[in-house]
Amino acid sequence: MKSYDILSVGDINIEITLTNLKSMPVLGQEILAEDVYRTMGGSTVNTAVGAARMGLRSAFVGKVGMDADGAYLTETLKGFGVDASHMAVDEHTPTGVTISLATQGDRAMVTCLGAIGTLTAEDIPDELLKSARHLHVAGYFLQTALRPMLPELFERAHALGLTVSLDTGWDDSGAWAGVRELLPKVDIFFPNESEAAALTGCAAVTDAARELATLCRTAVVKHGKHGAVVCTDGVLLERPAYPGEPVDTTGAGDAFNGGYLGAYLRGLPTETCLRYGNAAGSISVTRRGSAASCPTFEEVRALAER
């Protein structure tokens, strides 16, 4: 028996979110936010929490600074039911911080990497990999030290019997270096529509999913309020999102990942995984926060199967 269903490796940081902006800021001008709150953030850690809320045995590896923020994040993660005992600490670099600016329809983020960028493959030993069924990595372009080691890490994971998923996030350099070369080592790839378009040059989400699925085993393209598309073994499935009034879209894609993986690691069919992912993302946007907005398995199942 493995100790964990899923081991998530990647970014964790302090997240300061400003909500319900009427528009994004313009240089030289000032706009108002409706509210502000400070919490745990990071694409990878949000998925780890989403997986735990889906009833999976979830563990997380990320790097924080030896500071009050790092201690707060570790304790907060434990409070969500995620095993944080393998967290790494950088004695010389502060914990990372993200500022999230959320409108009713979308969000933009600014991140100071701090310790996020110092995580390495040495922080994920084989003994830890052996204890899990699945490896999830996100925040690819934030992982400046880990990124060149990911091909070897994914090979180690597969050799030890794990399946692997990847969510790159956005590349602000526009180069998308190394992603297409890494995808043959990925079982499930979780880009959003903008990321999929940048990687493939395809304007249509369905076309992007088909092309990406020629590189990895399964491509799941998240399409915001329109739902998501999955392509695997040459079969394309598309399902809409569930209706709801959005309050905060921060972390919705990560909640989707948790919902999808919660079904996938139960051995459920791909179409069910897609519905569970959509349900988790749709519930998430009706709540404030990122990790805190992730729904439970019961909530997801009730929405997806009604």
Backbone bond lengths (Angstrom), bond angles and torsions (degrees), N, CA, C in turn:
res aa  C-N    CA-C-N  psi(-1)  N-CA   C-N-CA  omega(-1)  CA-C   N-CA-C  phi
1 M - - - 1.462 - - 1.533 109.15 -
2 K 1.321 116.15 126.07 1.461 121.00 176.11 1.526 109.79 -73.65
3 S 1.329 116.00 150.50 1.467 120.39 179.71 1.521 111.92 -74.40
4 Y 1.353 116.72 -32.27 1.460 121.05 -174.91 1.528 110.73 -129.94
5 D 1.315 115.58 143.63 1.459 120.20 169.77 1.517 110.75 -76.51
6 I 1.325 116.60 -37.08 1.465 121.21 -175.97 1.521 110.63 -142.17
7 L 1.317 115.52 134.53 1.460 123.60 172.66 1.527 107.13 -114.34
8 S 1.330 116.78 116.16 1.470 121.66 179.98 1.528 108.80 -102.10
9 V 1.327 115.46 132.19 1.464 121.71 -175.94 1.514 109.14 -126.30
10 G 1.340 116.68 124.28 1.463 118.22 177.68 1.509 114.13 156.73
11 D 1.333 116.32 -137.42 1.456 121.76 -167.11 1.524 113.83 -86.11
12 I 1.336 113.72 142.06 1.457 123.52 171.37 1.521 106.75 -145.03
13 N 1.315 117.35 136.23 1.462 120.04 -175.76 1.522 110.80 -159.82
14 I 1.311 115.04 167.22 1.453 121.45 168.35 1.527 107.44 -72.34
15 E 1.325 116.79 134.53 1.461 120.82 178.48 1.523 109.88 -121.91
16 I 1.313 115.02 123.38 1.462 121.43 175.97 1.519 107.11 -109.09
17 T 1.324 116.45 114.73 1.462 121.76 -173.23 1.523 111.14 -110.98
18 L 1.324 115.50 129.19 1.465 123.24 172.88 1.520 106.84 -106.20
19 T 1.337 117.53 123.47 1.458 120.78 -169.26 1.525 113.46 -108.16
20 N 1.348 113.20 158.44 1.470 123.49 173.91 1.525 113.98 53.73
21 L 1.341 115.14 43.01 1.461 118.97 171.03 1.526 108.40 -67.65
22 K 1.314 117.15 141.69 1.470 120.08 177.73 1.522 111.01 -71.59
23 S 1.342 116.75 -27.48 1.459 122.83 177.81 1.516 107.33 -161.04
24 M 1.317 116.74 173.44 1.454 120.22 175.96 1.536 110.08 -77.80
25 P 1.324 118.01 151.93 1.469 120.64 -178.51 1.525 112.65 -62.73
26 V 1.307 115.35 152.21 1.463 123.51 175.07 1.516 106.96 -120.03
27 L 1.329 116.83 138.38 1.462 120.50 -179.49 1.531 110.95 -55.06
28 G 1.323 115.43 132.76 1.458 120.81 178.12 1.513 114.11 86.09
29 Q 1.355 116.77 -2.05 1.460 120.51 -179.29 1.526 109.85 -124.05
30 E 1.323 115.96 162.87 1.461 121.81 179.27 1.530 109.73 -123.76
31 I 1.332 115.58 137.71 1.457 120.96 175.07 1.526 108.21 -126.00
32 L 1.330 116.23 166.80 1.457 120.88 -177.48 1.523 111.09 -108.67
33 A 1.337 115.66 145.91 1.458 122.66 171.74 1.522 108.17 -106.66
34 E 1.329 115.14 152.88 1.465 119.13 179.82 1.517 111.70 -77.31
35 D 1.356 116.95 -34.49 1.460 120.20 -175.65 1.523 109.02 -155.36
36 V 1.322 116.92 165.84 1.465 122.52 175.81 1.526 108.13 -142.38
37 Y 1.312 116.11 139.30 1.456 119.11 174.08 1.522 109.96 -148.03
38 R 1.322 115.48 158.47 1.462 123.72 -174.81 1.521 107.98 -120.93
39 T 1.324 116.10 127.92 1.455 119.23 -176.68 1.521 110.07 -154.36
40 M 1.331 115.87 -173.17 1.456 121.76 174.50 1.523 109.50 -79.72
41 G 1.326 117.44 138.06 1.450 121.24 178.75 1.514 111.64 -142.18
42 G 1.320 114.68 177.51 1.461 122.01 -178.45 1.510 109.26 126.13
43 S 1.323 116.77 130.61 1.460 121.28 -176.08 1.525 111.91 -56.64
44 T 1.336 116.25 -45.06 1.464 118.92 -176.08 1.520 111.63 -68.00
45 V 1.328 116.01 -45.82 1.463 118.70 -177.14 1.529 110.56 -67.65
46 N 1.326 117.72 -32.03 1.464 119.65 175.62 1.521 111.16 -62.19
47 T 1.324 117.01 -41.76 1.462 120.15 177.66 1.521 111.01 -66.44
48 A 1.341 117.20 -37.51 1.469 120.50 177.03 1.523 110.69 -60.57
49 V 1.338 116.23 -41.87 1.467 120.46 177.26 1.522 110.34 -67.80
50 G 1.344 116.65 -44.31 1.463 120.30 178.42 1.516 111.66 -57.24
51 A 1.337 116.52 -40.14 1.464 120.68 178.53 1.526 110.99 -65.97
52 A 1.338 116.81 -41.14 1.465 120.31 178.18 1.519 110.95 -64.28
53 R 1.325 116.76 -41.45 1.464 120.65 178.47 1.535 110.92 -65.26
54 M 1.329 116.08 -25.60 1.471 120.85 176.84 1.530 111.72 -82.21
55 G 1.311 117.08 5.41 1.454 120.93 175.91 1.513 115.24 89.60
56 L 1.329 117.51 9.51 1.457 120.89 177.95 1.526 110.62 -86.33
57 R 1.314 116.29 151.84 1.468 121.37 172.41 1.525 106.67 -79.64
58 S 1.317 115.91 107.63 1.463 122.21 -166.89 1.521 111.01 -116.51
59 A 1.335 115.92 131.41 1.468 121.94 174.84 1.520 108.91 -124.75
60 F 1.333 115.81 155.15 1.462 120.53 -176.02 1.523 110.25 -135.76
61 V 1.340 115.25 139.70 1.462 121.99 170.67 1.520 108.59 -125.19
62 G 1.321 115.83 121.05 1.454 123.10 173.34 1.513 107.59 -148.39
63 K 1.321 117.09 178.99 1.463 119.72 -179.38 1.514 109.81 -124.39
64 V 1.333 115.31 132.67 1.455 123.13 177.15 1.522 108.90 -123.91
65 G 1.332 115.84 168.54 1.449 120.08 175.96 1.518 111.55 -82.23
66 M 1.320 115.74 164.91 1.464 120.81 175.03 1.527 108.01 -85.20
67 D 1.327 114.83 70.72 1.461 120.95 -174.59 1.526 109.41 -147.02
68 A 1.327 115.50 176.70 1.465 120.18 -177.87 1.525 111.37 -62.21
69 D 1.340 117.46 -36.01 1.460 120.29 178.94 1.525 111.11 -63.46
70 G 1.338 116.74 -42.17 1.455 120.52 179.05 1.521 112.13 -63.44
71 A 1.331 116.73 -42.10 1.467 120.68 178.23 1.529 110.71 -64.52
72 Y 1.342 116.32 -41.22 1.467 120.99 178.06 1.524 111.19 -60.83
73 L 1.337 117.12 -44.39 1.459 120.55 -178.17 1.526 111.30 -65.20
74 T 1.319 117.37 -41.39 1.463 120.52 -179.63 1.518 111.04 -62.98
75 E 1.323 117.06 -44.66 1.464 120.47 179.66 1.531 111.09 -68.07
76 T 1.332 116.63 -38.08 1.465 120.24 178.71 1.518 110.58 -63.28
77 L 1.327 116.40 -41.92 1.467 121.26 179.62 1.524 110.83 -61.20
78 K 1.323 116.63 -43.55 1.464 120.24 177.57 1.520 110.97 -60.11
79 G 1.336 115.78 -37.71 1.454 120.41 -179.54 1.516 113.49 -63.88
80 F 1.316 117.44 -22.48 1.465 121.97 177.22 1.532 112.40 -88.70
81 G 1.326 117.05 3.69 1.457 120.02 177.52 1.512 114.55 84.92
82 V 1.329 117.18 17.56 1.463 121.66 178.63 1.531 108.94 -101.56
83 D 1.320 117.50 134.92 1.457 121.54 177.98 1.527 109.03 -70.89
84 A 1.328 116.24 113.98 1.468 122.27 -178.67 1.519 112.01 -107.22
85 S 1.324 117.15 15.38 1.467 120.42 -174.14 1.523 113.18 -71.00
86 H 1.346 117.16 -13.44 1.470 120.46 -179.03 1.536 112.28 -102.90
87 M 1.329 116.93 11.15 1.470 120.99 179.00 1.525 110.62 -60.11
88 A 1.339 116.15 143.22 1.463 122.17 177.46 1.527 109.38 -103.48
89 V 1.339 115.71 148.82 1.464 121.66 -178.14 1.525 109.24 -124.20
90 D 1.325 116.25 130.81 1.464 122.69 176.02 1.527 108.40 -100.19
91 E 1.322 116.65 117.52 1.463 120.91 -176.03 1.517 112.82 -73.48
92 H 1.322 117.52 -15.55 1.466 120.03 -170.79 1.532 113.81 -114.52
93 T 1.335 117.87 -6.20 1.461 121.57 -174.51 1.519 109.56 -127.26
94 P 1.324 118.64 134.91 1.472 120.08 -179.03 1.526 112.27 -72.46
95 T 1.310 115.52 161.35 1.457 122.21 175.96 1.527 110.65 -62.64
96 G 1.324 116.86 141.90 1.463 121.68 -179.26 1.525 112.37 -68.54
97 V 1.338 115.13 157.40 1.465 122.28 -179.23 1.526 109.20 -136.31
98 T 1.344 116.29 136.99 1.463 122.48 173.96 1.517 109.64 -122.43
99 I 1.340 116.34 134.32 1.458 122.55 170.51 1.522 107.02 -101.94
100 S 1.331 117.16 120.89 1.463 122.16 -179.05 1.519 109.27 -109.52
101 L 1.338 116.36 125.66 1.458 123.26 179.04 1.518 107.90 -109.31
102 A 1.330 116.76 111.46 1.461 121.34 -171.36 1.521 111.66 -112.44
103 T 1.343 116.25 121.67 1.460 121.83 168.01 1.531 106.99 -92.69
104 Q 1.314 117.98 -177.25 1.459 119.70 178.39 1.521 112.12 -70.23
105 G 1.328 117.14 -24.19 1.456 119.56 -175.56 1.508 115.98 -104.94
106 D 1.332 118.00 -20.87 1.461 119.83 -174.92 1.510 108.71 -163.61
107 R 1.339 116.02 -173.28 1.453 119.64 179.22 1.530 109.91 -150.25
108 A 1.343 115.39 157.44 1.459 121.87 173.63 1.522 107.02 -127.55
109 M 1.334 116.11 150.88 1.461 119.31 -175.58 1.515 110.76 -134.02
110 V 1.338 115.03 148.35 1.462 122.98 173.09 1.519 106.68 -126.11
111 T 1.341 117.15 127.51 1.466 120.89 -175.34 1.516 111.43 -123.82
112 C 1.337 115.30 135.46 1.468 122.31 166.27 1.526 105.78 -102.04
113 L 1.325 117.61 112.89 1.460 121.76 -168.29 1.522 113.87 -59.67
114 G 1.298 118.34 -48.05 1.455 119.52 -174.72 1.520 110.71 54.24
115 A 1.339 116.42 -132.98 1.465 121.85 -175.26 1.517 113.25 -68.95
116 I 1.341 118.56 -15.90 1.467 120.92 179.10 1.528 110.43 -52.10
117 G 1.324 116.14 -43.85 1.455 121.18 -173.47 1.511 114.89 -78.68
118 T 1.345 118.68 1.00 1.472 120.71 -177.91 1.526 113.05 -104.88
119 L 1.344 117.51 -0.65 1.460 120.66 176.32 1.530 109.38 -65.56
120 T 1.339 117.33 137.56 1.462 121.43 179.29 1.526 110.15 -130.02
121 A 1.332 115.95 170.05 1.468 120.89 178.53 1.523 111.10 -65.47
122 E 1.331 117.59 -22.03 1.458 120.42 177.64 1.526 111.71 -66.40
123 D 1.340 116.43 -19.26 1.464 120.71 176.83 1.520 112.20 -80.34
124 I 1.351 117.52 -2.75 1.470 122.35 -179.89 1.538 108.52 -125.83
125 P 1.324 117.96 79.88 1.467 120.73 -177.85 1.534 112.20 -70.81
126 D 1.324 115.53 162.71 1.459 120.70 -179.91 1.523 112.57 -58.91
127 E 1.318 117.05 -37.07 1.467 119.48 -179.45 1.520 111.38 -60.27
128 L 1.333 116.80 -36.22 1.462 120.23 177.26 1.531 110.41 -70.48
129 L 1.330 116.78 -43.95 1.461 120.18 178.20 1.525 111.20 -59.46
130 K 1.315 116.75 -40.89 1.463 121.02 -178.90 1.525 112.12 -61.00
131 S 1.330 116.03 -23.55 1.464 119.81 -174.80 1.532 112.52 -83.77
132 A 1.352 117.56 -1.78 1.468 121.09 -175.02 1.530 111.73 -122.10
133 R 1.341 114.73 156.70 1.468 120.77 176.11 1.523 111.74 -90.67
134 H 1.330 117.06 -29.44 1.463 121.29 -172.40 1.531 109.20 -142.29
135 L 1.341 116.07 142.22 1.468 123.00 176.47 1.520 109.13 -113.78
136 H 1.341 115.94 126.07 1.462 120.85 175.91 1.517 108.87 -118.13
137 V 1.330 115.87 130.63 1.470 122.13 177.45 1.521 108.53 -124.63
138 A 1.334 116.54 133.78 1.464 121.08 176.98 1.523 108.64 -139.20
139 G 1.332 115.14 177.90 1.465 118.97 -176.61 1.520 112.15 63.40
140 Y 1.321 116.73 37.53 1.471 123.11 -174.01 1.523 112.52 -50.71
141 F 1.325 117.05 -46.77 1.467 119.79 -174.87 1.522 112.74 -80.39
142 L 1.331 117.29 -7.75 1.461 121.01 173.60 1.527 111.35 -89.04
143 Q 1.333 116.07 -18.76 1.468 120.75 -174.69 1.524 110.36 -88.89
144 T 1.324 115.70 72.92 1.466 119.63 -172.25 1.525 113.10 -65.60
145 A 1.332 118.62 -33.98 1.460 120.64 178.12 1.525 111.65 -85.06
146 L 1.327 117.12 -37.61 1.467 121.15 -177.04 1.522 112.91 -76.55
147 R 1.327 117.00 -32.51 1.467 121.45 -170.88 1.528 113.51 -51.25
148 P 1.337 120.66 -49.73 1.473 118.04 -179.10 1.520 113.52 -68.79
149 M 1.333 117.19 -12.93 1.460 121.01 -179.92 1.527 112.60 -93.74
150 L 1.331 117.98 -4.77 1.462 120.28 -174.16 1.532 113.85 -65.02
151 P 1.337 120.73 -38.99 1.475 117.83 177.04 1.528 112.03 -55.16
152 E 1.324 116.05 -44.54 1.473 119.82 179.49 1.522 111.15 -68.13
153 L 1.337 117.67 -39.14 1.465 121.14 178.83 1.521 110.84 -62.94
154 F 1.334 116.82 -44.14 1.464 120.38 -179.96 1.528 111.09 -66.24
155 E 1.321 117.25 -36.93 1.461 120.51 176.74 1.526 110.46 -64.58
156 R 1.334 116.36 -42.07 1.467 119.90 176.64 1.520 110.82 -60.54
157 A 1.329 115.45 -44.50 1.460 120.15 -178.65 1.527 111.23 -60.86
158 H 1.332 117.00 -46.86 1.463 120.24 179.67 1.528 111.22 -63.39
159 A 1.324 116.66 -39.70 1.460 120.12 179.85 1.524 111.77 -63.48
160 L 1.334 115.71 -27.97 1.463 121.26 179.78 1.523 112.16 -92.81
161 G 1.341 117.20 6.06 1.452 121.46 172.87 1.517 116.06 92.78
162 L 1.334 118.68 10.11 1.460 121.09 179.17 1.522 110.58 -88.53
163 T 1.325 116.86 150.99 1.455 121.49 163.43 1.528 107.80 -91.28
164 V 1.342 116.08 161.38 1.470 121.14 -170.63 1.516 110.28 -132.60
165 S 1.330 116.31 135.61 1.467 120.89 171.52 1.519 109.97 -126.41
166 L 1.335 115.51 155.88 1.463 122.46 -175.31 1.520 109.96 -140.31
167 D 1.331 115.45 136.83 1.468 122.50 171.02 1.522 105.99 -132.03
168 T 1.320 117.23 108.62 1.465 119.98 -170.94 1.518 113.37 -74.49
169 G 1.338 118.23 -33.73 1.458 119.65 -165.25 1.525 109.42 75.13
170 W 1.330 114.93 -176.89 1.467 121.07 -174.92 1.523 111.70 -85.40
171 D 1.325 117.11 142.58 1.467 122.86 176.17 1.519 109.20 -101.35
172 D 1.346 117.16 105.45 1.465 118.96 -176.29 1.521 112.74 -72.85
173 S 1.355 117.97 -8.91 1.461 120.17 175.38 1.530 111.41 -82.55
174 G 1.325 116.73 -20.18 1.462 121.31 -178.10 1.515 114.50 79.22
175 A 1.334 117.95 0.40 1.468 120.74 -175.82 1.529 112.75 -86.18
176 W 1.317 117.92 -31.83 1.464 123.64 -178.18 1.530 111.49 53.27
177 A 1.327 114.98 38.26 1.458 121.15 -174.43 1.529 111.86 -64.95
178 G 1.298 114.78 131.37 1.457 122.14 172.38 1.506 116.24 86.46
179 V 1.342 118.33 -11.83 1.468 119.46 -173.82 1.522 111.64 -69.30
180 R 1.318 117.28 -52.08 1.472 119.61 -177.25 1.532 110.66 -61.48
181 E 1.337 117.40 -34.31 1.461 120.75 178.74 1.528 111.41 -69.94
182 L 1.335 117.03 -28.71 1.459 121.30 -178.58 1.528 112.39 -81.93
183 L 1.326 117.59 -27.16 1.465 121.14 -172.03 1.536 114.97 -58.76
184 P 1.334 120.85 -32.60 1.470 118.14 176.69 1.532 113.66 -61.29
185 K 1.326 117.46 -15.58 1.462 121.75 178.05 1.528 112.04 -96.57
186 V 1.348 117.00 8.45 1.461 122.73 -174.25 1.525 110.30 -112.66
187 D 1.333 116.33 133.89 1.460 120.74 177.28 1.528 111.17 -84.41
188 I 1.347 117.79 -42.40 1.465 121.81 179.94 1.523 108.58 -133.14
189 F 1.326 115.95 123.54 1.466 122.35 178.87 1.519 108.05 -110.09
190 F 1.351 116.61 130.85 1.460 122.94 -171.95 1.536 113.09 -117.86
191 P 1.322 121.23 60.19 1.465 119.56 176.48 1.525 111.30 -79.84
192 N 1.350 116.52 160.47 1.463 118.59 166.39 1.525 108.54 -90.31
193 E 1.330 117.00 179.19 1.467 119.80 -172.62 1.525 112.16 -63.75
194 S 1.340 117.61 -36.00 1.470 120.76 -179.68 1.525 110.73 -68.02
195 E 1.324 115.88 -43.00 1.457 120.44 179.45 1.524 111.03 -66.44
196 A 1.326 116.72 -41.48 1.466 120.79 179.00 1.522 111.08 -63.70
197 A 1.331 116.73 -40.23 1.467 120.48 178.51 1.522 111.06 -65.74
198 A 1.329 117.01 -41.36 1.466 120.35 179.90 1.520 111.20 -64.92
199 L 1.328 117.06 -35.20 1.461 120.82 -178.05 1.521 113.09 -77.30
200 T 1.330 117.10 -28.33 1.466 120.28 -173.29 1.523 114.31 -113.17
201 G 1.335 117.26 -22.78 1.456 120.62 -172.79 1.514 113.09 78.46
202 C 1.332 117.45 6.85 1.469 122.21 -179.19 1.523 110.41 -89.84
203 A 1.318 117.08 127.99 1.459 120.50 179.02 1.521 111.63 -76.13
204 A 1.320 117.75 -34.38 1.465 121.95 -179.11 1.522 110.38 -84.84
205 V 1.327 116.39 133.34 1.460 121.63 -179.36 1.527 110.99 -59.51
206 T 1.321 116.99 -40.53 1.465 120.33 -179.09 1.530 111.45 -64.19
207 D 1.328 116.68 -39.84 1.469 120.08 178.22 1.528 110.70 -66.00
208 A 1.323 116.30 -40.92 1.466 120.43 179.14 1.527 110.32 -62.98
209 A 1.347 116.42 -42.47 1.463 119.90 179.73 1.526 110.84 -62.46
210 R 1.318 116.23 -42.75 1.469 119.60 179.61 1.522 111.03 -61.89
211 E 1.328 116.87 -44.54 1.471 118.62 -178.86 1.517 111.45 -66.30
212 L 1.327 117.38 -43.49 1.463 120.05 -179.11 1.523 111.20 -64.19
213 A 1.330 117.02 -32.63 1.460 120.80 -179.86 1.521 112.85 -71.51
214 T 1.329 117.53 -10.95 1.464 119.54 172.31 1.528 110.73 -80.16
215 L 1.340 116.41 -14.42 1.460 121.18 -178.71 1.525 112.64 -100.79
216 C 1.351 116.64 -35.78 1.458 121.33 179.99 1.524 109.03 -120.55
217 R 1.309 116.76 175.72 1.468 119.66 -177.84 1.529 111.83 -70.17
218 T 1.339 116.44 -45.39 1.464 121.61 -178.59 1.523 109.14 -140.18
219 A 1.336 116.56 129.56 1.468 121.85 176.02 1.524 108.40 -111.04
220 V 1.320 116.40 125.62 1.461 122.67 178.85 1.524 107.07 -119.40
221 V 1.327 116.54 110.01 1.466 120.90 -176.75 1.533 108.95 -103.14
222 K 1.330 115.14 117.08 1.468 121.59 -179.76 1.524 109.39 -83.04
223 H 1.333 114.80 133.85 1.464 120.29 -170.96 1.521 111.73 -125.50
224 G 1.336 116.62 35.27 1.453 121.67 174.79 1.513 112.97 56.71
225 K 1.318 116.09 -131.72 1.461 121.30 -177.09 1.525 112.84 -66.74
226 H 1.339 116.78 -11.75 1.464 120.66 179.03 1.526 112.53 -88.17
227 G 1.328 117.63 -5.99 1.454 120.33 179.17 1.514 112.71 101.93
228 A 1.326 117.52 -134.15 1.463 121.35 -177.06 1.517 110.19 -158.01
229 V 1.333 113.90 162.15 1.468 122.67 179.35 1.522 107.82 -128.06
230 V 1.326 117.02 138.31 1.457 120.80 174.98 1.520 108.67 -126.88
231 C 1.318 115.66 139.96 1.460 121.47 174.80 1.524 108.30 -129.59
232 T 1.334 115.80 123.70 1.460 121.01 178.80 1.520 108.98 -148.51
233 D 1.324 116.36 137.44 1.473 121.69 -179.29 1.525 112.03 52.65
234 G 1.333 116.67 35.59 1.454 121.81 178.01 1.511 115.14 78.69
235 V 1.333 117.47 0.81 1.468 121.91 -179.18 1.521 109.63 -102.80
236 L 1.327 116.32 129.49 1.465 121.64 -179.16 1.524 109.72 -107.69
237 L 1.328 116.29 130.67 1.460 122.53 175.52 1.519 108.96 -125.33
238 E 1.323 116.48 139.82 1.461 121.35 179.13 1.522 108.55 -134.39
239 R 1.343 116.23 129.48 1.448 120.63 -179.64 1.526 109.67 -134.31
240 P 1.341 117.77 140.97 1.466 120.87 -179.19 1.523 112.02 -76.50
241 A 1.324 115.28 161.73 1.456 120.36 171.82 1.526 108.96 -73.30
242 Y 1.311 116.46 166.14 1.460 121.50 177.73 1.529 109.21 -92.82
243 P 1.332 117.52 145.12 1.472 119.31 -175.96 1.524 112.50 -67.83
244 G 1.336 115.19 149.76 1.464 121.47 178.29 1.508 109.45 174.88
245 E 1.309 116.87 156.31 1.462 121.74 179.94 1.520 109.25 -87.69
246 P 1.348 118.72 113.80 1.465 119.86 -177.46 1.525 112.63 -69.44
247 V 1.314 114.75 136.40 1.469 122.09 176.35 1.525 110.25 -111.73
248 D 1.342 116.66 -42.54 1.462 121.99 -177.88 1.524 107.47 -155.49
249 T 1.331 117.00 116.96 1.464 120.33 -176.99 1.532 112.91 -88.03
250 T 1.326 118.13 -2.85 1.465 121.18 -179.48 1.526 110.38 -58.97
251 G 1.312 116.69 125.36 1.454 121.42 176.71 1.515 115.46 82.09
252 A 1.342 117.83 4.20 1.469 119.34 -177.24 1.526 111.47 -63.93
253 G 1.332 117.08 -39.20 1.463 119.76 178.31 1.514 112.29 -65.54
254 D 1.334 116.99 -33.16 1.464 121.04 177.78 1.530 110.22 -71.26
255 A 1.349 116.09 -38.86 1.467 119.81 175.25 1.525 109.92 -61.86
256 F 1.341 116.56 -40.36 1.469 120.89 175.15 1.524 109.82 -55.79
257 N 1.339 116.90 -48.59 1.466 120.45 179.92 1.526 110.95 -56.02
258 G 1.351 116.07 -45.24 1.456 120.04 -179.52 1.516 111.81 -62.64
259 G 1.344 116.55 -40.74 1.455 120.27 178.38 1.515 112.40 -65.52
260 Y 1.327 115.98 -45.23 1.463 120.90 179.58 1.533 110.33 -61.64
261 L 1.339 116.30 -48.29 1.462 120.15 -177.78 1.528 111.60 -68.80
262 G 1.335 116.35 -29.82 1.459 119.13 175.99 1.511 112.02 -61.89
263 A 1.327 117.19 -34.36 1.460 121.67 176.14 1.531 110.77 -80.96
264 Y 1.328 116.68 -43.53 1.466 122.15 -177.72 1.529 111.34 -58.49
265 L 1.326 116.70 -43.94 1.463 120.27 -176.61 1.527 112.30 -79.42
266 R 1.332 116.40 -4.50 1.470 120.96 168.06 1.526 111.31 -93.56
267 G 1.333 116.68 1.19 1.456 120.75 178.59 1.512 114.30 77.28
268 L 1.341 116.99 21.17 1.461 120.60 -178.50 1.530 110.68 -79.78
269 P 1.338 118.33 157.71 1.468 121.64 -177.94 1.532 112.08 -62.16
270 T 1.328 115.61 157.53 1.459 121.26 -177.96 1.528 111.76 -57.87
271 E 1.322 117.63 -40.37 1.461 120.13 -179.90 1.530 110.98 -63.04
272 T 1.314 116.86 -37.38 1.470 120.94 176.57 1.525 110.72 -67.96
273 C 1.333 116.72 -41.47 1.473 120.65 176.51 1.526 110.34 -56.73
274 L 1.331 116.49 -42.13 1.456 121.06 -179.40 1.522 110.68 -65.33
275 R 1.321 117.54 -43.90 1.464 120.39 179.03 1.527 111.04 -64.68
276 Y 1.323 117.65 -40.20 1.465 120.70 179.25 1.531 110.81 -66.74
277 G 1.341 116.79 -39.29 1.456 119.71 175.92 1.515 111.75 -61.62
278 N 1.330 116.76 -47.17 1.465 121.07 177.87 1.522 111.81 -60.83
279 A 1.328 116.35 -41.33 1.461 120.01 179.92 1.534 110.56 -63.78
280 A 1.332 117.10 -44.27 1.464 120.35 -179.73 1.521 111.10 -63.26
281 G 1.337 117.15 -43.92 1.460 120.32 178.59 1.515 112.08 -65.50
282 S 1.333 116.76 -39.65 1.468 120.89 -178.63 1.523 111.71 -67.15
283 I 1.322 117.29 -37.87 1.462 120.34 176.44 1.525 110.25 -68.80
284 S 1.325 116.26 -41.20 1.468 121.51 -176.96 1.529 112.51 -56.36
285 V 1.323 117.97 -42.13 1.469 120.04 -174.65 1.521 112.69 -71.39
286 T 1.322 117.61 -12.19 1.470 120.07 177.90 1.521 112.00 -88.38
287 R 1.342 116.94 2.78 1.460 122.26 -177.56 1.525 109.97 -128.18
288 R 1.291 116.59 157.06 1.457 120.61 177.54 1.521 110.86 -88.15
289 G 1.325 113.60 150.86 1.449 119.18 179.91 1.507 111.14 97.42
290 S 1.323 115.83 170.37 1.457 120.66 178.60 1.528 109.32 -104.47
291 A 1.335 117.58 -75.69 1.464 118.93 177.24 1.524 111.39 -60.33
292 A 1.330 116.53 -40.15 1.468 120.40 -176.69 1.522 112.96 -65.92
293 S 1.327 117.32 -18.88 1.468 120.43 -178.04 1.523 113.07 -87.44
294 C 1.339 117.92 -6.39 1.468 120.21 -177.13 1.524 110.77 -66.62
295 P 1.326 118.09 129.87 1.464 120.96 -177.74 1.523 112.30 -82.21
296 T 1.330 115.20 164.94 1.460 121.18 176.22 1.526 110.68 -81.16
297 F 1.319 114.95 166.70 1.467 120.33 177.31 1.526 110.72 -59.74
298 E 1.324 116.53 -41.53 1.464 120.20 -179.43 1.512 111.30 -62.47
299 E 1.343 117.27 -41.21 1.468 120.99 178.29 1.517 111.70 -64.94
300 V 1.317 115.48 -42.93 1.467 120.47 -179.50 1.527 110.47 -65.83
301 R 1.314 116.55 -46.68 1.466 120.22 -178.83 1.537 111.12 -61.97
302 A 1.337 115.77 -41.47 1.468 119.39 -178.73 1.523 111.49 -61.90
303 L 1.357 117.18 -39.32 1.454 120.27 179.70 1.518 111.61 -76.04
304 A 1.315 117.17 -43.57 1.472 121.19 -174.72 1.513 113.00 -70.48
305 E 1.324 118.02 -24.78 1.471 119.64 -173.21 1.518 112.77 -112.63
306 R 1.315 116.73 11.13 1.474 117.91 179.65 1.530 110.43 -78.16
